Amino acid sequence: MTGVYERALGEAAADLHPKVRDRYSLAPDDGTVCVGRGEMNITRGTPVLPALYAMTTQNMLFPEAGEDVPFSVTTVAYTTDGGHEAMTTRRAFDFGDTTRLFDSLTVWDAEAERLLDFLGTHGRVASELHPRVEDGALVVAGGRQWARLGDRYVPLPGPLAADVEVRDRYDETDDRYHVTATVENDLVGHMLGYRGTFTQKQTAGDGTPDDLRIVRGLDRLPPR
């Protein structure tokens, strides 16, 4: 199987730990649903609280923080209505009295040979992704970013953009995936971060669940 991250990594995908590669090798429309469950330690910056509260309506970032927060992550691959290979990632953080979702759609732009991420259920923010392999781990850094307004893309200047990095590795000593994610901004500093571990199971399905087919109407991609 070839997933969107393998498309972007090319030959370097062979250097991923087999468990990490397996996690990201979902082929579009093969019906496989991956669900990971574990706990996360979550931090967030105080100056950005109003913005974080606003983002919860779009299943993006959130204002809560805590330790040992129950966590699940669901991934599924499919082909969008516009014909692009894509993978939905839905992260759920259980804070007891509320559950926060953080959705993203990762799309392979075959024409430009690049990886793009659309944040939130409606993909209001788009970002280039630059994946690489370090000691078997998948490391993903953000690149250029845009605000998505219908079929238009407005570039986000440096001060408004976020610096994002995610590290996903597998540790054979505890047989768990270890993930670290950070979101920073030049103006306000730390916005959100989470670090923790989880186990994962794959199940065969009859197709992509409709609620995981996020970011509808994605006909145009950001400019090259």
N, C-alpha and C positions, 0 to 999 in steps of 0.2 A: 504494500500500500504506500501511496505517496501523499503526504499531507502538505498544507500550505507552508509550514515551516521548513519542511524538507525541500520544497521548491526553492525557497529563499537561500537555504544553506548550501545547496548543491552537494558536492563531494564531502564537505565538512560534516554533513549529517552522519556519516559513518563513524565520526569520532564521539558522538553522543553515547552516554551510558545506555545500554540496551533498553532499560526500563524507561528512561527519559524519551528515547526515540520512539518506543512503543506508545507512549502517552501522546505524542504529537504527530503520529503517523496516520491519523484517521483519514480515510479516503472519503471524498464527497459521496453522500447518498448510499454508503454501505450499511446504514442502519445501526451502526454501533454507537452506544451512548456510554461515556465514561463518567463515573461519579466518584469523587474523592471526598473523604471525611476525616477531619482532624480538629486541631485547635490552633488559634492564632493569637499573637500578642500584637495589639494595634495601637499606634500612636497617631496623633494629629496635631497640627499647629493651631494655636488659639486665634491669631489674626484672621484666619480664613474661615472661621466658623459660619458667618452668614452665607458665604458662597457654598460651603459644604452642605448646609441645610437645604439650600435651593436645589442642589444637584440630586437630592434624594428622589425628587419627582421624576427624574429621568433614569433612575437606576445607575447612577454614576458614583461619585464619591459621597461620603457621609461624615457626620460630625462626631460620632461616638468613638470612644477609645476603651481599651481594657486588656486584661491578660487572660490567657486560656479561654478565649472566646470560641465556642463551638462554630465550626466552619465546614462548608461543603462547596465543592466546585464541580460543575457539570460541563462537559464539553461534547460537542457533536459537530460533525462536518456535513456540508451539503453544498449544492450549487444554487446560487441566488437566481432570482427571476431575471437578472441581467446577464446570466451566464458565467458568473465569476465563482471560482472555487473559494469556499469560505469555511470558517470554523467559529461557532458561537462558544463563548466561555461565560458561564453564569456563576458568580461567586456569591454565596449567601453567608452572612455573619449573624449569629443568633445572640442578641444582647438581652435575652430574657423577656423583656416587655415589648421588644420590637425586633424584627429581622430586617437587615439591610441587604439589598441586592446590588451587585456591581456587575453590569453586563458589558460585553465587548464583542464585536464581530471583526475577526481578522480575515482579510481578503487578499488573495494573490492576484496582482495586476500582471497578467501574462504579457501584455504588450510592452510595458515598461520594465518587466522583470523586477518587481519590487513588492514588498509586503506593506499592507496598510491596515490600520486599526481604527475602527469606528466605535467611539465610547458611548455607553448608554443605550437604552432600548431603541432610541430613535437616531442614534449616531450623530448627535449635534456637533461633536468634536471629532475630527479625523487627524490621524498622525501617521507618518512613515515609521516603520519599525526596522531596526537594524539588528538582526540576530547574529550571534557568534557562539562558538563552542569553547569552553574553558574547562579543562580537566574533566571532561565528560558531562559537564553541566551546560544547560542552555541559558545563555545570557542575552537579554533583549533590551536594547536601548531605544528611546524615542528619537525621532528626527523632526523634520518640518511638520508644522501643525496648521490646521485650518478650522474655522468655524463653518459648519455646513448649514446653509440656508436654502432649503429645497434642493434644487439642482445646481446651486452656486456654491463656490468655496472662497471664503475670505481668509487670506493668510493671517495668522496670529503672529504679531511681532514678538521678539525675544522677551520683553518684560511681561507679556501676557501669556506666554507659552509655559509649559511645565517640562521639567526634566524628569524623565521616567526611566527606571531601570528595574528589571525583574530577573531574578536568578532562580532557576529550578534545577535541582539535582536530586539524585537518588543515593541514599546511604545504605550500604549493605549490612552495616552493623546493627541497625534497628529495623531494616526492611521498610523504610518509609521515605516518602518524597519530602524534601526540605525546600521551602520557597521563601524568598525575601523580595519584597517589593517596596520601592520608595518613589514618592512623588514630591518634587521640590520646585520652587519658583524663585527666580532671581530677586523679585521684590519682597516677597513675604517669607521666604525660606521654606521650612518644612511644612508640607501640606498634609500628607497622609503616608503612613507606612505600615506594613504588616509583615510578620515573620512567624513561621511555624512549620508544622509537619502534618502529613496526612497519608493515609493509605488509599488505594484506588481499586475499583472493580469495573470491568467492562461487561456490558450486557448487549445482546443482540436485539434490535428492535425492528419494527415494521416500517420505519422511516423516521424522518426528523420531526419531533413533536412541534406542533404549530407554534406554541408559545416560545420556542427557542429559535424560530425563524425571525430574528429581530432585524431592525434597520430596513424596513420595506422601501421599495421604490428606488433602490440603489442602481440607477442606470448609468450615471456619470461618476467617474472617479476624479480625485483631485488632479490638478495640472502637474505635469512632470517637472 
